[in-house]
Amino acid sequence: MKKIKRSFLIGLSVVLLVSCNQPSTNKSLPRGIPEEEGVSSQAILNFIEAANKEANEIHSFMLVRHGKVISEGWWKPYSPDLKHTMYSLSKSFTSTAVGFAVQEKLLTVNDKVLSFFPEEVPDTISTNLAQMTVKDLLTMSAGMDPDPTFRVAGKEGSWVSIFLRTPVLNEPGTKFLYNSLATFMLSAIVQKVTGEKLIDYLRPRFFEPLGIQDVDWEVNPQGINTGGWGLRLKTEDIAKAGLFYLQKGKWNGKQLLAEEWIDEATSFKIDQAPDAPQSKKDSSDWMQGYCYQIWRCRHNGYRGDGAYGQYMIVLPDLDAVIAITSQTDDMQKELNLVWDYLLPAFGEHKLKPDNDAWSSLKKRLASLELPVYYKNSSSTLENEISGKTYTFNSNAAQLQRLKVEFNDTLASLAIKKNSAEYTLNFAPGKWYYSTTEMPGPNLVPNKNIEILSPFKVAGSYTWLDNNSVELTLRYIESPHTETITCVFLDNKVGVALNNMFTRQDSIKLIEGVLTK
């Protein structure tokens, strides 16, 4: 079996936002010029170039100060109208919903978790389980070890029941352990006390007042929003959410969520690593303390974040918010880029106009595009293999059938996988935009992710040599990319599937044979 090595671009999408003024009631935030808001255009440009080199891939960038967007750009094939998977940045929105429920006196953070689910209480109740409160869920100190999320997610049975039957080894509130299923429980509690899904409860209280539209959120088999992950929204929506927190729950002059809750939700509650040496804590944004589904971070900031680099960072001392969406395997490195290049860019007062730098920045932002891997436009095999069907025996990828057709402008791949059939389209050396029902790579398994389909994708292809074609499929409302490599030889084809979650040493060709 032939191994295929393929290095993946990783991604970072950044939104930086600072505000002293209230935003308008319009859906979009107002626009301005960097120097007029005390920020250097050259410094922003330096950040973009540094992020391109060190983070490899940026999807979008927006910078707002004093309520005005002063710099924004999207790296094709990503665009302003696209949502992006938040992963665990979803948790901060779940915490926000809990805040509204507390404000409406539907619950308190000291309520016992068991009190909300009398019909699902296990026969045997441990002392630790009996003591577990909403606050323990909020602060990632439910007492379980290990995190049960990946054992439970994707199962058909009641996630609430499984959670309540999971051993609680530590006294709740005493030990930090990241637990995404605990955040799901917050979502379940909100739904229990309001009669609405989390997303529906937030819509009139939070999303609509902020002008956040076209939001979706994964659900579990029982129809409960996953809470700890699964939210998708746009880059500017992240900026608005950060601004809402920076303004202590106020929007357009109206106090939507109590300032006291914002203070409570963003203040230190538990130490993630109490035994770590101070030198390690000083260099890590994951050892500054945890709040209510929000992390403390350096520079007296706090943030919500998600896997592979999804961020909403609030810096009260600078009156600033930074939001990031990305695909990266080094999230600390991304934050370091923000600290190294953007923090020094903020001044207390207006700067002198710098028309040259501002013009250069605008041109650079207008030209942003992720590179398309492109080597050869065609192969002498195209006419021979086009339209032919190959079948596969049992394999781990559950690939069953494949057919590729070429014309002058497109490669169309018909694929049967997991007993479902899909058609995917790819353009040579550029992006072809389409949709597919085929779920893309995802960190957390969920059989109900299909509710988010059809998935928006961008496809491109290149011939690596006369026998090997590489098809790249970006799920452009997700951080992730799927790469399909096909090697044709005689009446056989070898196919390798690669994505962010594939171990490089395990990528092997799945052998298929020509059937018609």
N, C-alpha and C positions, 0 to 999 in steps of 0.2 A: 504494500500500500504506500502510495506516495504522499508525503507530508507537504502541506502548503503553508508557507510562512507569509504572514501579512500583517504589517504594523498598522495599527489604527490611529487615525487622527483623533485627538481628544478635544473636548470642547469647553469653551467658556463663553457665557453670554453675560454681559455686565450692564447694569443700570445703576448709575450713581445719582443720588437725588438729595438736594438740600433745600429746605424751605423755611422762610420766616413768615411769609404771607400765606393767606388762605388761597387755595385754588379756586378757579371759577366753577360754575355749575355745569360747564360743558363736559362732554365725555373725555376730551383730551385735555391735558395740562397745557397752559400757555407756553409759548416759545420765546427765547431770548438769545443774547450773545454772551459768550463766556466772560470776556473782560468786563462787561457791564455788571456782571454778578460776582466779580472778584476772583475769577478763575482764568488761568492762562490757557489759551488755545494750544500753545506749543506743548504744554504739559499734558494735555489730553491726547494730543497726537503722539507724544512719547509713550504714553501708556498703551495706546492701541498697537504701536509697533512692537513694544516689549511683550505684550500679551500674545501677539501673533507669533513671535519667535519662541517664547518660553512655554506658552500654553497650547500651541499648535493650532487651535481652532476656536474661533469666536463666532457665536451665532447672532448676537445682537448687542448693541451698546446704546445706552441712553444716559445722559447726564443732565440733571435738573438742579438748579440752585435758586433759592428765594422764590420757589414756586414756578420757575420757568425752565423748560427743557432747553438747554444750551448746546447740546450735542447729541446726535442720535444717528445710528446706522445699523444696517442689517447685512450680514454676510450671506449672499445668495448660496443655496436656495432658500434660506430663511427670510421672512418678511414680516412687517409690522402687524399684519392681520392674522398671523399664525399663533395659536396657543402653544404652550410648552409644558411638558410633564414636570411637575414640581417635586415628585418623590416626597421626602420627609419635610420639605418646606410646607407641605399640606398641614402639618401638625400645628403650625402657628395659627392657621385659619380655624382649625378645630378648637384651639384654645380661645380664640376670639368668640366663637359661638358659645362656649361655656361662659365666657364673660357676660354676654348678653342674657343668657339664661339666669345667671346669678343676679344680674341687674333687675330682671323681671320677677325675681323671688321664686323661681321655679325649682331652684336647688341652692345648696351652699357647698363650698369646697370641703367642709367637714362632714358632709353626709357620707354614710357608709355605702360602699359599692353594692353590697348585697341587698340593700333596701330597695333598689330600683328593679330588681329581678327576682321577686319572690317565687315565681313559677320555675325558675332555673337554678335555685339554690341546691347544691349537692347534699346528699344524705349526711355526709360527714363534713363538718365545718371546723377547720382548724382555727386556733386562736389568731394567727396572723391574717387569715382570710377575713375573719370577722372584724378585724380592726382596720382593714384597708379602706381608705377614703378617696373621694374625688381628688383631693389634693395630692395624694400619693400617686395617682395616675398622672396628674399634671406634671409632677416633678420627676418622673421616671424612677420612682422609688417604691414600686408596687411590691417588691420583695421576692420576685421570681428570679430563678437562675437555672438554666439560661433563658434568653429571650425566646418565647414560644412562637413568634410570628411565622417563621418559615415552616414550622411543623403544622401550623393550623391553616394558613392562607391557602386557598385553593380547595379546601375540603368542603363537602356539601353540608355537613352537620352544623349545628348552631355554634357559631364562634363564641358567643357569650357563654354558653354552657361549657364549652371546652376550656375557655379562659378560667372560669370559676372552679373547674376541676383540676387545674394545673397547680402543683404543689407550690406553696408560698414559703420558701425556705428561710427568708430573712424577715425581721420585723419591718413592716411597711414604714416608710419615711426615714429609714436609717442608712440605706445603701443605694447608690445610683447604679442602675443597669438600664441601658437603652432598650426599650420595649415598645415596638410599634403596635403590638396588639393591645397594649394598655391605652394607646391613643384611640384605637378602634372602639374600646370600651367607652371612652368619652363621647364618641359619636353616637354609640348605642344609647347612652344615658340621655343625651340631648334629644334624640328621637323619641325616647320613652316619655320624657316629661313635656315635650312640645307636640307630639303627634305628627311631626314632620321630619323628613330627611334633613340632615345637616345643611346641605346645599340650599334646600328650600327655606329653611329657617333663616339662613344668612342673607338670602336674596333681598328682602325688603329692608332689612336692618343695616346691611353692610354693602353688598354688591351694588344694588341700585343707587343708593345715595352717592357712592363713589364713581358711578358711571362705568362699573365693571360689568361687561356683557359677555354672552356666549361662553359661559363657564360650564365645565362638566367635571364629574367626579365619579370614580369607580364605586361600585356597590359590591357587597358580599352576597352569598346565595340567599340570605334572608331579606335582601333589599335595604341594607343599611350602608351608608357611605363608609368607605374603608377608613377614613379619618386620618390615619397615620401616613397615608400615601394616596396617590391616585387623582389628585386635583390637577386640572389643566387650565391655565389662563395665560394672558399675553404679557409681554415684557412691561408695557406701561401699567398694566394692572398690578404688577409687583411693586412698581414705583409708588403707585397710589396707596397700596396697603402699608408700605413703609412710612409714607407721609402721614397717614392716619395715626400710626403709632407715635411718630415724632411729635405730632400735634396733640398728643394725649387724648385721643379718641374724639377729636373735634374735626368736623368737615364743613367747609363753607359757612363757618360761623356757628354751626349747630353742634352741640355736644351729643354725639350719638352713643358713645360708650363712656361710662364714668372715668374721669381722670384717675380716681383712686384704684380702679381695676387695672388700668394701664401700668400704674406704678407698681402694683402688687405683682402683676404678671411678668414684669421685666426686671425684677430685682432678684438678687442672689438667693437661692433656696437650698441648694445642696452642692457639695463639692464632688465633681466627677472622679477625682483622683487624689484623695486626701494624703496618700503616702508618697506621691511623686515629689522628687526634689524640686526646689524652687527654680533652679536653672531651666528645668524642662518646662515648668509651668510658664515661665517668662517667654518662652518661644512658641508656645502652643495656644491656639485659639479654641482648643477643645478642653482646656483645663482652667477655665476662668470662672466656672460655676454654671449651674443650670437653674432656669426659672420655671415658668409655666409653658412648657413646650417651646421654649425659647432659650437660647444659649447666651451667656455672657461672653464677651470677647475682649480682646485688647483694645487700648485707646478708649477705655471707659464706654465701650459700645455693647450692644446686644444684637442678636440676630436669630432668625429662623433659617434653617438650611436643610438641604436634601442631598441624597446620594448623587455622586458624580458632579457635584458643584452647582447646586441650586441655592441661592442666597437672597435674604432680605436683611441687610445690615443697617442698624440705626446707630448713629454717632451723635448723641445729644450735645457734646461739647463743641462740635462743628456745625450743629443744626443740620445734620446730613443723614441721608439714607443711601445705602448701596444695595442694589439687587443684582443677583447673578444667576444665570441659567447656563448649564454647560454639560459636557461629557468629559470628565477628567478622572484620572486615578490618583491625583495629588491635589486635594482640596486646600491643604495648607499653603501650597505653592501659589495657588490662585489668590488667596487672601494676602500673601506676602506681596504680590504684584500691586494690589490695591494700596497696601500700606506704603510701599516704596515709591510708587509713582503718583498716586492720586492725593494722598493726604497732604503732601507738601504743596499741592497746586492751589489750595484754598487760601485766599487772603481775607482780611477783615473788611477791606474796602474795595471800591471799584478800582480796576486797573486801567492804565492808559490803553487806548485802542491799539490793537496790533492787527491791522488789516491783512498783512501778508500771512501771518500765522493762521488767522481765522479763515482766509481763503484756502490755504493749504489743507487745513483740517476738513473743510467742507468738501473739497475735491477728493480727499482720501476716503471720507465716509461714503461718498457717492459711488466709489469704485470697489467697495468691499465685496469680495466673493471668495468662497472656499475653493481651493484648487480641485480640479477634476483630474483624476489619474488617467492619463491618456498616452498610449504608446503606438498602437496601430489601429487604423480605421477599419481594416477588413482582413480577410483570410481567404486563401484559395479554396478552403473547405466550405464556405458559406452556402454555395448552391447545393453542395452534396448533402449537408446535414439539415438544411432548412426544411422545416415541416415534418421531420422524422421523429418518431416517438421512442423513448427509451424507458424501460421499466427496471425497478430495483427490488431486490429481496429485502427481507427484514433488516432494519438498521436503526441505530439510536435516534437519528434525526426524523424517523418516520416518513422518509421520502419514498414515494411509491411510483411516480411517473413524471416524466419531463419531456417537453417539446419546445424547441426554439425556432423561430422564424425570423429571417432577416429581409429587410428591404433597404432602399437607399437611405432612409432617415431613421430607422427604428429597428430595435431587436425586441421581439415579443416572446416572452417566456411563459408557457403554460405549464403549471406545476401542480401535482397532486401531493399533498402533504397532510398527515394526520387525517386521512380520509376525506379531506376537503380539497376542492379544485380552485385554483386562482390563476389569473393572467396578469403578468407584470410587464411593464414597458420601460425600455431603456434607450437613450439616444447616444450616439457615438461622440464622445468628447465634450458633452454638455448635458445639462439637466433636462429631463423630460418629466413634467408634472402630471400626476394622475392620482387615483385613489385605489385602495385595495381593501378587501375584507380580511386579508391575512394578517394576524397579529404580529407585531414586531418584537424585538428583544425587550424583555421586561425583568427587572430585578425581583419583583415579588410575583409569584404565580397567582393567577386569578382567572378562573374559568369564565367569569362574567365580564372580562375586559372587552368583549365584543360589543357591549353597549356603547362604547366610544367610537365604533366603526361607522362608516368607512374611514380608514386611516389615510391621511394625506402623505404622499411619498414623492420623492424626486429620484429618478433613475438615470444612470449613465453607464456606458460600457466601453471597454477597450480590449483589443486582442493583445495578449501578452506575447504570444508567438503564433505561428501558423496553426497550432493545435489547441491553444488555451485561450479562452475568453473569460474576462472578469467582469461581472455585473454588480454594480454598486447601487444599493437601494437605501436611501436615507428616509427614515420616518421623521418628517420635518415638523411634527408636533410632539416629538420625543427627542431626547438627547441622542438616540442610538441609530446605528447603521448596520445593515446586513450586507455582507459580501458573498456572492455566489460565484465560485470559480468552476468552470467546466473544461475538462480536458478530453478532446475527442481523438480516438485512435481506432482505426478499422471500424468494426461494428459495435464498439463499446464507448461509453462515456464515464469519466470519473468526475464526481461533483463534491466540492468541499464548501461547507457553510461556515461562515465566520462572523462573529459579532463581539461586543464588549465582554460578554460572559464566557467566551470560548477560551479554554486554555490553549496556548500556542502549541504546546507539545502534544496536544491531542487532536489537532486538525489533520484529518486524513481523508483521502478520496473515497467516496461511496461509489461503488462500481455498479453501473447500469448497462443493460444490453439493448440493442436495437430490436424492436418488435414489429414496427411497421413504418 
